[in-house]
Amino acid sequence: MESAHDHARVIDELGGPTRVAELLGIISVPGAVQRVSNWKRRGIPPAILLHHPDVFRKLVSDGEPMTAPQI
């Protein structure tokens, strides 16, 4: 079983996968909630972080703004 990614906390703090899908404007896309739920194990894709700074900018980790994972 895969362990939770650090971004799982972010998704939970925003209200869970359904709420994040709503905030991103993808709630009506089939499979959107499952996709966001998968991010709890895999991490939020860098493109999503870059295209939706309004959703993710307020979240901080250890006093530093959250950044996209290095690849």
Distance bins in CASP14 RR format, pairs under 12 A and 6 or more apart:
PFRMAT RR
TARGET T0000
AUTHOR 0000-0000-0000
RMODE 2
METHOD distances of the structure
MODEL  1
1 41 0 0 0 0 1 0 0 0 0 0 0
2 8 0 0 0 0 0 1 0 0 0 0 0
2 38 0 0 0 0 1 0 0 0 0 0 0
2 39 0 0 0 0 0 1 0 0 0 0 0
2 40 0 0 0 0 1 0 0 0 0 0 0
2 41 1 0 1 0 0 0 0 0 0 0 0
2 42 1 0 0 1 0 0 0 0 0 0 0
2 43 0 0 0 0 0 1 0 0 0 0 0
3 40 0 0 0 0 0 1 0 0 0 0 0
3 41 1 0 0 1 0 0 0 0 0 0 0
3 42 0 0 0 0 0 1 0 0 0 0 0
3 43 0 0 0 0 0 1 0 0 0 0 0
4 10 0 0 0 0 0 1 0 0 0 0 0
4 11 0 0 0 0 1 0 0 0 0 0 0
4 12 0 0 0 0 1 0 0 0 0 0 0
4 37 0 0 0 0 0 1 0 0 0 0 0
4 38 0 0 0 0 0 1 0 0 0 0 0
4 39 0 0 0 0 0 1 0 0 0 0 0
4 40 1 0 1 0 0 0 0 0 0 0 0
4 41 1 0 0 1 0 0 0 0 0 0 0
4 42 0 0 0 0 0 1 0 0 0 0 0
4 43 0 0 0 0 1 0 0 0 0 0 0
5 11 0 0 0 0 1 0 0 0 0 0 0
5 12 0 0 0 0 0 1 0 0 0 0 0
5 37 0 0 0 0 0 1 0 0 0 0 0
5 38 0 0 0 0 1 0 0 0 0 0 0
5 39 1 0 0 1 0 0 0 0 0 0 0
5 40 1 0 0 1 0 0 0 0 0 0 0
5 41 1 0 1 0 0 0 0 0 0 0 0
5 42 1 0 0 1 0 0 0 0 0 0 0
5 43 1 0 1 0 0 0 0 0 0 0 0
5 44 0 0 0 0 1 0 0 0 0 0 0
5 45 0 0 0 0 0 1 0 0 0 0 0
5 69 0 0 0 0 1 0 0 0 0 0 0
6 12 0 0 0 0 0 1 0 0 0 0 0
6 13 0 0 0 0 0 1 0 0 0 0 0
6 39 0 0 0 0 0 1 0 0 0 0 0
6 40 0 0 0 0 1 0 0 0 0 0 0
6 41 0 0 0 0 0 1 0 0 0 0 0
6 42 0 0 0 0 0 1 0 0 0 0 0
6 43 1 0 0 1 0 0 0 0 0 0 0
6 44 0 0 0 0 1 0 0 0 0 0 0
6 59 0 0 0 0 0 1 0 0 0 0 0
6 61 1 0 0 1 0 0 0 0 0 0 0
6 62 0 0 0 0 0 1 0 0 0 0 0
6 66 0 0 0 0 1 0 0 0 0 0 0
6 67 0 0 0 0 0 1 0 0 0 0 0
6 68 0 0 0 0 0 1 0 0 0 0 0
6 69 0 0 0 0 1 0 0 0 0 0 0
7 13 0 0 0 0 0 1 0 0 0 0 0
7 14 0 0 0 0 0 1 0 0 0 0 0
7 16 0 0 0 0 0 1 0 0 0 0 0
7 17 0 0 0 0 0 1 0 0 0 0 0
7 20 0 0 0 0 0 1 0 0 0 0 0
7 36 0 0 0 0 0 1 0 0 0 0 0
7 37 0 0 0 0 0 1 0 0 0 0 0
7 38 0 0 0 0 0 1 0 0 0 0 0
7 39 1 0 1 0 0 0 0 0 0 0 0
7 40 1 0 0 1 0 0 0 0 0 0 0
7 41 0 0 0 0 1 0 0 0 0 0 0
7 42 0 0 0 0 1 0 0 0 0 0 0
7 43 1 0 1 0 0 0 0 0 0 0 0
7 44 1 0 1 0 0 0 0 0 0 0 0
7 45 0 0 0 0 1 0 0 0 0 0 0
7 46 0 0 0 0 0 1 0 0 0 0 0
7 48 0 0 0 0 1 0 0 0 0 0 0
7 49 0 0 0 0 1 0 0 0 0 0 0
7 56 0 0 0 0 1 0 0 0 0 0 0
7 59 0 0 0 0 1 0 0 0 0 0 0
7 61 0 0 0 0 1 0 0 0 0 0 0
7 66 0 0 0 0 1 0 0 0 0 0 0
7 67 0 0 0 0 0 1 0 0 0 0 0
7 68 0 0 0 0 0 1 0 0 0 0 0
7 69 0 0 0 0 1 0 0 0 0 0 0
8 14 0 0 0 0 0 1 0 0 0 0 0
8 15 0 0 0 0 0 1 0 0 0 0 0
8 16 0 0 0 0 1 0 0 0 0 0 0
8 17 0 0 0 0 0 1 0 0 0 0 0
8 20 0 0 0 0 0 1 0 0 0 0 0
8 36 0 0 0 0 0 1 0 0 0 0 0
8 37 0 0 0 0 1 0 0 0 0 0 0
8 38 0 0 0 0 0 1 0 0 0 0 0
8 39 1 0 0 1 0 0 0 0 0 0 0
8 40 1 1 0 0 0 0 0 0 0 0 0
8 41 1 0 0 1 0 0 0 0 0 0 0
8 42 0 0 0 0 1 0 0 0 0 0 0
8 43 1 0 0 1 0 0 0 0 0 0 0
8 44 0 0 0 0 1 0 0 0 0 0 0
9 15 0 0 0 0 0 1 0 0 0 0 0
9 16 0 0 0 0 0 1 0 0 0 0 0
9 39 0 0 0 0 0 1 0 0 0 0 0
9 40 0 0 0 0 1 0 0 0 0 0 0
9 43 0 0 0 0 0 1 0 0 0 0 0
9 44 0 0 0 0 0 1 0 0 0 0 0
9 59 0 0 0 0 1 0 0 0 0 0 0
9 60 0 0 0 0 0 1 0 0 0 0 0
9 61 0 0 0 0 1 0 0 0 0 0 0
9 62 0 0 0 0 0 1 0 0 0 0 0
9 66 0 0 0 0 1 0 0 0 0 0 0
10 16 0 0 0 0 1 0 0 0 0 0 0
10 17 0 0 0 0 0 1 0 0 0 0 0
10 19 0 0 0 0 0 1 0 0 0 0 0
10 20 0 0 0 0 1 0 0 0 0 0 0
10 23 0 0 0 0 0 1 0 0 0 0 0
10 36 0 0 0 0 0 1 0 0 0 0 0
10 39 0 0 0 0 1 0 0 0 0 0 0
10 40 0 0 0 0 1 0 0 0 0 0 0
10 43 0 0 0 0 1 0 0 0 0 0 0
10 44 1 0 0 1 0 0 0 0 0 0 0
10 48 0 0 0 0 0 1 0 0 0 0 0
10 49 0 0 0 0 1 0 0 0 0 0 0
10 52 0 0 0 0 0 1 0 0 0 0 0
10 55 0 0 0 0 1 0 0 0 0 0 0
10 56 1 0 0 1 0 0 0 0 0 0 0
10 57 0 0 0 0 0 1 0 0 0 0 0
10 58 0 0 0 0 0 1 0 0 0 0 0
10 59 1 0 1 0 0 0 0 0 0 0 0
10 60 0 0 0 0 1 0 0 0 0 0 0
10 61 0 0 0 0 1 0 0 0 0 0 0
10 65 0 0 0 0 0 1 0 0 0 0 0
10 66 1 0 0 1 0 0 0 0 0 0 0
10 67 0 0 0 0 0 1 0 0 0 0 0
10 69 0 0 0 0 0 1 0 0 0 0 0
11 17 1 0 0 1 0 0 0 0 0 0 0
11 18 0 0 0 0 0 1 0 0 0 0 0
11 19 0 0 0 0 1 0 0 0 0 0 0
11 20 1 0 1 0 0 0 0 0 0 0 0
11 21 0 0 0 0 0 1 0 0 0 0 0
11 23 0 0 0 0 0 1 0 0 0 0 0
11 24 0 0 0 0 0 1 0 0 0 0 0
11 33 0 0 0 0 0 1 0 0 0 0 0
11 35 0 0 0 0 0 1 0 0 0 0 0
11 36 1 0 0 1 0 0 0 0 0 0 0
11 37 0 0 0 0 1 0 0 0 0 0 0
11 38 0 0 0 0 0 1 0 0 0 0 0
11 39 1 0 0 1 0 0 0 0 0 0 0
11 40 1 0 1 0 0 0 0 0 0 0 0
11 41 0 0 0 0 0 1 0 0 0 0 0
11 42 0 0 0 0 0 1 0 0 0 0 0
11 43 0 0 0 0 1 0 0 0 0 0 0
11 44 1 0 0 1 0 0 0 0 0 0 0
11 48 0 0 0 0 0 1 0 0 0 0 0
11 55 0 0 0 0 0 1 0 0 0 0 0
11 56 0 0 0 0 0 1 0 0 0 0 0
11 59 0 0 0 0 1 0 0 0 0 0 0
11 66 0 0 0 0 0 1 0 0 0 0 0
12 18 0 0 0 0 0 1 0 0 0 0 0
12 19 0 0 0 0 1 0 0 0 0 0 0
12 20 0 0 0 0 1 0 0 0 0 0 0
12 36 0 0 0 0 0 1 0 0 0 0 0
12 37 0 0 0 0 0 1 0 0 0 0 0
12 39 0 0 0 0 0 1 0 0 0 0 0
12 40 1 0 0 1 0 0 0 0 0 0 0
12 59 0 0 0 0 0 1 0 0 0 0 0
13 19 0 0 0 0 1 0 0 0 0 0 0
13 20 0 0 0 0 1 0 0 0 0 0 0
13 23 0 0 0 0 0 1 0 0 0 0 0
13 40 0 0 0 0 0 1 0 0 0 0 0
13 55 0 0 0 0 0 1 0 0 0 0 0
13 56 0 0 0 0 0 1 0 0 0 0 0
13 58 0 0 0 0 1 0 0 0 0 0 0
13 59 1 0 0 1 0 0 0 0 0 0 0
13 60 0 0 0 0 0 1 0 0 0 0 0
13 61 0 0 0 0 0 1 0 0 0 0 0
13 66 0 0 0 0 0 1 0 0 0 0 0
14 20 1 0 1 0 0 0 0 0 0 0 0
14 21 0 0 0 0 0 1 0 0 0 0 0
14 22 0 0 0 0 1 0 0 0 0 0 0
14 23 1 0 0 1 0 0 0 0 0 0 0
14 24 0 0 0 0 1 0 0 0 0 0 0
14 36 0 0 0 0 1 0 0 0 0 0 0
14 39 0 0 0 0 0 1 0 0 0 0 0
14 40 0 0 0 0 0 1 0 0 0 0 0
14 44 0 0 0 0 0 1 0 0 0 0 0
14 52 0 0 0 0 0 1 0 0 0 0 0
14 54 0 0 0 0 0 1 0 0 0 0 0
14 55 1 0 0 1 0 0 0 0 0 0 0
14 56 0 0 0 0 1 0 0 0 0 0 0
14 57 0 0 0 0 0 1 0 0 0 0 0
14 58 0 0 0 0 1 0 0 0 0 0 0
14 59 1 0 0 1 0 0 0 0 0 0 0
14 66 0 0 0 0 0 1 0 0 0 0 0
15 21 0 0 0 0 0 1 0 0 0 0 0
15 22 0 0 0 0 1 0 0 0 0 0 0
15 23 0 0 0 0 1 0 0 0 0 0 0
15 33 0 0 0 0 0 1 0 0 0 0 0
15 36 0 0 0 0 0 1 0 0 0 0 0
15 40 0 0 0 0 0 1 0 0 0 0 0
15 55 0 0 0 0 0 1 0 0 0 0 0
15 59 0 0 0 0 0 1 0 0 0 0 0
16 22 0 0 0 0 1 0 0 0 0 0 0
16 23 0 0 0 0 1 0 0 0 0 0 0
16 24 0 0 0 0 0 1 0 0 0 0 0
16 33 0 0 0 0 1 0 0 0 0 0 0
16 36 1 0 0 1 0 0 0 0 0 0 0
16 37 0 0 0 0 1 0 0 0 0 0 0
16 39 0 0 0 0 0 1 0 0 0 0 0
16 40 0 0 0 0 1 0 0 0 0 0 0
17 23 0 0 0 0 0 1 0 0 0 0 0
17 24 0 0 0 0 0 1 0 0 0 0 0
17 26 0 0 0 0 0 1 0 0 0 0 0
17 27 0 0 0 0 0 1 0 0 0 0 0
17 31 0 0 0 0 0 1 0 0 0 0 0
17 32 0 0 0 0 1 0 0 0 0 0 0
17 33 1 0 1 0 0 0 0 0 0 0 0
17 34 1 0 0 1 0 0 0 0 0 0 0
17 35 0 0 0 0 1 0 0 0 0 0 0
17 36 1 1 0 0 0 0 0 0 0 0 0
17 37 1 0 1 0 0 0 0 0 0 0 0
17 38 0 0 0 0 1 0 0 0 0 0 0
17 39 1 0 0 1 0 0 0 0 0 0 0
17 40 1 0 0 1 0 0 0 0 0 0 0
17 41 0 0 0 0 0 1 0 0 0 0 0
17 44 0 0 0 0 0 1 0 0 0 0 0
18 24 0 0 0 0 0 1 0 0 0 0 0
18 25 0 0 0 0 0 1 0 0 0 0 0
18 26 0 0 0 0 0 1 0 0 0 0 0
18 27 1 0 0 1 0 0 0 0 0 0 0
18 31 0 0 0 0 0 1 0 0 0 0 0
18 32 0 0 0 0 1 0 0 0 0 0 0
18 33 1 0 1 0 0 0 0 0 0 0 0
18 34 0 0 0 0 0 1 0 0 0 0 0
18 35 0 0 0 0 0 1 0 0 0 0 0
18 36 1 0 0 1 0 0 0 0 0 0 0
18 37 0 0 0 0 1 0 0 0 0 0 0
19 25 0 0 0 0 0 1 0 0 0 0 0
19 26 0 0 0 0 0 1 0 0 0 0 0
19 27 0 0 0 0 1 0 0 0 0 0 0
19 32 0 0 0 0 0 1 0 0 0 0 0
19 33 0 0 0 0 1 0 0 0 0 0 0
19 36 0 0 0 0 1 0 0 0 0 0 0
19 37 0 0 0 0 0 1 0 0 0 0 0
19 55 0 0 0 0 0 1 0 0 0 0 0
20 26 0 0 0 0 1 0 0 0 0 0 0
20 27 0 0 0 0 1 0 0 0 0 0 0
20 32 0 0 0 0 1 0 0 0 0 0 0
20 33 0 0 0 0 1 0 0 0 0 0 0
20 34 0 0 0 0 0 1 0 0 0 0 0
20 35 0 0 0 0 1 0 0 0 0 0 0
20 36 1 0 1 0 0 0 0 0 0 0 0
20 37 0 0 0 0 1 0 0 0 0 0 0
20 38 0 0 0 0 0 1 0 0 0 0 0
20 39 0 0 0 0 1 0 0 0 0 0 0
20 40 0 0 0 0 1 0 0 0 0 0 0
20 43 0 0 0 0 0 1 0 0 0 0 0
20 44 0 0 0 0 1 0 0 0 0 0 0
20 48 0 0 0 0 1 0 0 0 0 0 0
20 49 0 0 0 0 0 1 0 0 0 0 0
20 52 0 0 0 0 1 0 0 0 0 0 0
20 55 1 0 0 1 0 0 0 0 0 0 0
20 56 0 0 0 0 1 0 0 0 0 0 0
20 59 0 0 0 0 0 1 0 0 0 0 0
21 27 1 0 1 0 0 0 0 0 0 0 0
21 28 0 0 0 0 1 0 0 0 0 0 0
21 29 1 0 0 1 0 0 0 0 0 0 0
21 30 0 0 0 0 0 1 0 0 0 0 0
21 31 0 0 0 0 1 0 0 0 0 0 0
21 32 1 0 1 0 0 0 0 0 0 0 0
21 33 1 0 1 0 0 0 0 0 0 0 0
21 34 0 0 0 0 1 0 0 0 0 0 0
21 35 1 0 0 1 0 0 0 0 0 0 0
21 36 1 0 1 0 0 0 0 0 0 0 0
21 37 0 0 0 0 1 0 0 0 0 0 0
21 38 0 0 0 0 0 1 0 0 0 0 0
21 39 0 0 0 0 0 1 0 0 0 0 0
21 48 0 0 0 0 0 1 0 0 0 0 0
21 52 0 0 0 0 0 1 0 0 0 0 0
21 55 0 0 0 0 0 1 0 0 0 0 0
22 28 0 0 0 0 1 0 0 0 0 0 0
22 29 0 0 0 0 0 1 0 0 0 0 0
22 32 0 0 0 0 1 0 0 0 0 0 0
22 33 0 0 0 0 1 0 0 0 0 0 0
22 36 0 0 0 0 1 0 0 0 0 0 0
22 55 0 0 0 0 0 1 0 0 0 0 0
23 32 0 0 0 0 0 1 0 0 0 0 0
23 36 0 0 0 0 1 0 0 0 0 0 0
23 44 0 0 0 0 0 1 0 0 0 0 0
23 48 0 0 0 0 0 1 0 0 0 0 0
23 52 1 0 0 1 0 0 0 0 0 0 0
23 54 0 0 0 0 1 0 0 0 0 0 0
23 55 1 0 1 0 0 0 0 0 0 0 0
23 56 0 0 0 0 1 0 0 0 0 0 0
23 57 0 0 0 0 0 1 0 0 0 0 0
23 58 0 0 0 0 0 1 0 0 0 0 0
23 59 0 0 0 0 0 1 0 0 0 0 0
24 32 1 0 0 1 0 0 0 0 0 0 0
24 33 0 0 0 0 0 1 0 0 0 0 0
24 35 0 0 0 0 1 0 0 0 0 0 0
24 36 1 0 0 1 0 0 0 0 0 0 0
24 39 0 0 0 0 0 1 0 0 0 0 0
24 44 0 0 0 0 1 0 0 0 0 0 0
24 45 0 0 0 0 0 1 0 0 0 0 0
24 47 0 0 0 0 0 1 0 0 0 0 0
24 48 1 0 0 1 0 0 0 0 0 0 0
24 49 0 0 0 0 0 1 0 0 0 0 0
24 51 0 0 0 0 1 0 0 0 0 0 0
24 52 1 0 1 0 0 0 0 0 0 0 0
24 53 0 0 0 0 0 1 0 0 0 0 0
24 54 0 0 0 0 1 0 0 0 0 0 0
24 55 1 0 0 1 0 0 0 0 0 0 0
24 56 0 0 0 0 1 0 0 0 0 0 0
25 32 0 0 0 0 1 0 0 0 0 0 0
25 33 0 0 0 0 0 1 0 0 0 0 0
25 36 0 0 0 0 0 1 0 0 0 0 0
25 48 0 0 0 0 0 1 0 0 0 0 0
25 51 0 0 0 0 0 1 0 0 0 0 0
25 52 0 0 0 0 1 0 0 0 0 0 0
25 54 0 0 0 0 0 1 0 0 0 0 0
25 55 0 0 0 0 1 0 0 0 0 0 0
26 32 1 0 1 0 0 0 0 0 0 0 0
26 33 0 0 0 0 1 0 0 0 0 0 0
26 34 0 0 0 0 0 1 0 0 0 0 0
26 35 1 0 0 1 0 0 0 0 0 0 0
26 36 0 0 0 0 1 0 0 0 0 0 0
26 39 0 0 0 0 0 1 0 0 0 0 0
26 48 0 0 0 0 1 0 0 0 0 0 0
26 51 0 0 0 0 0 1 0 0 0 0 0
26 52 0 0 0 0 1 0 0 0 0 0 0
26 55 0 0 0 0 0 1 0 0 0 0 0
27 33 1 0 0 1 0 0 0 0 0 0 0
27 34 0 0 0 0 0 1 0 0 0 0 0
27 35 0 0 0 0 0 1 0 0 0 0 0
27 36 0 0 0 0 1 0 0 0 0 0 0
29 35 0 0 0 0 1 0 0 0 0 0 0
29 36 0 0 0 0 0 1 0 0 0 0 0
31 37 0 0 0 0 1 0 0 0 0 0 0
31 38 0 0 0 0 1 0 0 0 0 0 0
32 38 0 0 0 0 0 1 0 0 0 0 0
32 39 0 0 0 0 0 1 0 0 0 0 0
32 48 0 0 0 0 0 1 0 0 0 0 0
33 39 0 0 0 0 0 1 0 0 0 0 0
33 40 0 0 0 0 0 1 0 0 0 0 0
34 40 0 0 0 0 0 1 0 0 0 0 0
34 41 0 0 0 0 0 1 0 0 0 0 0
35 41 0 0 0 0 0 1 0 0 0 0 0
35 42 0 0 0 0 1 0 0 0 0 0 0
35 43 0 0 0 0 0 1 0 0 0 0 0
35 44 0 0 0 0 0 1 0 0 0 0 0
35 45 0 0 0 0 1 0 0 0 0 0 0
35 48 0 0 0 0 1 0 0 0 0 0 0
36 42 0 0 0 0 0 1 0 0 0 0 0
36 43 0 0 0 0 0 1 0 0 0 0 0
36 44 0 0 0 0 1 0 0 0 0 0 0
36 45 0 0 0 0 0 1 0 0 0 0 0
36 48 0 0 0 0 1 0 0 0 0 0 0
36 52 0 0 0 0 0 1 0 0 0 0 0
36 55 0 0 0 0 0 1 0 0 0 0 0
37 43 0 0 0 0 0 1 0 0 0 0 0
37 44 0 0 0 0 0 1 0 0 0 0 0
38 44 0 0 0 0 0 1 0 0 0 0 0
38 45 0 0 0 0 0 1 0 0 0 0 0
38 48 0 0 0 0 0 1 0 0 0 0 0
39 45 1 0 0 1 0 0 0 0 0 0 0
39 46 0 0 0 0 0 1 0 0 0 0 0
39 47 0 0 0 0 0 1 0 0 0 0 0
39 48 1 0 0 1 0 0 0 0 0 0 0
39 49 0 0 0 0 0 1 0 0 0 0 0
39 56 0 0 0 0 0 1 0 0 0 0 0
39 69 0 0 0 0 0 1 0 0 0 0 0
42 48 0 0 0 0 0 1 0 0 0 0 0
42 69 0 0 0 0 1 0 0 0 0 0 0
43 49 0 0 0 0 1 0 0 0 0 0 0
43 56 0 0 0 0 0 1 0 0 0 0 0
43 66 0 0 0 0 0 1 0 0 0 0 0
43 68 0 0 0 0 1 0 0 0 0 0 0
43 69 1 0 0 1 0 0 0 0 0 0 0
43 71 0 0 0 0 0 1 0 0 0 0 0
44 50 0 0 0 0 0 1 0 0 0 0 0
44 51 0 0 0 0 0 1 0 0 0 0 0
44 52 0 0 0 0 1 0 0 0 0 0 0
44 55 0 0 0 0 1 0 0 0 0 0 0
44 56 1 0 0 1 0 0 0 0 0 0 0
44 59 0 0 0 0 0 1 0 0 0 0 0
44 66 0 0 0 0 1 0 0 0 0 0 0
44 67 0 0 0 0 0 1 0 0 0 0 0
44 68 0 0 0 0 1 0 0 0 0 0 0
44 69 0 0 0 0 1 0 0 0 0 0 0
45 51 0 0 0 0 1 0 0 0 0 0 0
45 52 0 0 0 0 0 1 0 0 0 0 0
45 56 0 0 0 0 0 1 0 0 0 0 0
45 68 0 0 0 0 1 0 0 0 0 0 0
45 69 0 0 0 0 1 0 0 0 0 0 0
45 71 0 0 0 0 0 1 0 0 0 0 0
46 52 0 0 0 0 0 1 0 0 0 0 0
46 53 0 0 0 0 0 1 0 0 0 0 0
46 56 0 0 0 0 0 1 0 0 0 0 0
46 66 0 0 0 0 0 1 0 0 0 0 0
46 67 0 0 0 0 1 0 0 0 0 0 0
46 68 1 1 0 0 0 0 0 0 0 0 0
46 69 1 0 0 1 0 0 0 0 0 0 0
46 70 0 0 0 0 1 0 0 0 0 0 0
46 71 1 0 0 1 0 0 0 0 0 0 0
47 53 0 0 0 0 0 1 0 0 0 0 0
47 68 0 0 0 0 1 0 0 0 0 0 0
47 69 0 0 0 0 0 1 0 0 0 0 0
47 71 0 0 0 0 0 1 0 0 0 0 0
48 54 0 0 0 0 0 1 0 0 0 0 0
48 55 0 0 0 0 1 0 0 0 0 0 0
48 56 0 0 0 0 1 0 0 0 0 0 0
48 66 0 0 0 0 0 1 0 0 0 0 0
48 68 0 0 0 0 1 0 0 0 0 0 0
48 69 0 0 0 0 0 1 0 0 0 0 0
49 55 0 0 0 0 1 0 0 0 0 0 0
49 56 1 0 1 0 0 0 0 0 0 0 0
49 57 0 0 0 0 1 0 0 0 0 0 0
49 59 0 0 0 0 0 1 0 0 0 0 0
49 65 0 0 0 0 0 1 0 0 0 0 0
49 66 1 0 0 1 0 0 0 0 0 0 0
49 67 1 0 0 1 0 0 0 0 0 0 0
49 68 1 0 1 0 0 0 0 0 0 0 0
49 69 0 0 0 0 1 0 0 0 0 0 0
50 56 0 0 0 0 1 0 0 0 0 0 0
50 57 0 0 0 0 0 1 0 0 0 0 0
50 66 0 0 0 0 0 1 0 0 0 0 0
50 67 0 0 0 0 0 1 0 0 0 0 0
50 68 1 0 0 1 0 0 0 0 0 0 0
50 69 0 0 0 0 0 1 0 0 0 0 0
51 68 0 0 0 0 0 1 0 0 0 0 0
52 58 0 0 0 0 0 1 0 0 0 0 0
52 59 0 0 0 0 0 1 0 0 0 0 0
52 66 0 0 0 0 0 1 0 0 0 0 0
52 68 0 0 0 0 0 1 0 0 0 0 0
53 59 0 0 0 0 0 1 0 0 0 0 0
53 65 0 0 0 0 1 0 0 0 0 0 0
53 66 0 0 0 0 0 1 0 0 0 0 0
53 67 0 0 0 0 0 1 0 0 0 0 0
53 68 0 0 0 0 0 1 0 0 0 0 0
55 66 0 0 0 0 0 1 0 0 0 0 0
56 65 0 0 0 0 1 0 0 0 0 0 0
56 66 1 0 0 1 0 0 0 0 0 0 0
56 67 0 0 0 0 1 0 0 0 0 0 0
56 68 0 0 0 0 1 0 0 0 0 0 0
57 65 1 0 0 1 0 0 0 0 0 0 0
57 66 0 0 0 0 1 0 0 0 0 0 0
57 67 0 0 0 0 0 1 0 0 0 0 0
58 65 0 0 0 0 1 0 0 0 0 0 0
58 66 0 0 0 0 1 0 0 0 0 0 0
59 65 0 0 0 0 1 0 0 0 0 0 0
59 66 1 0 1 0 0 0 0 0 0 0 0
59 67 0 0 0 0 0 1 0 0 0 0 0
60 66 1 0 0 1 0 0 0 0 0 0 0
60 67 0 0 0 0 0 1 0 0 0 0 0
61 67 0 0 0 0 1 0 0 0 0 0 0
END
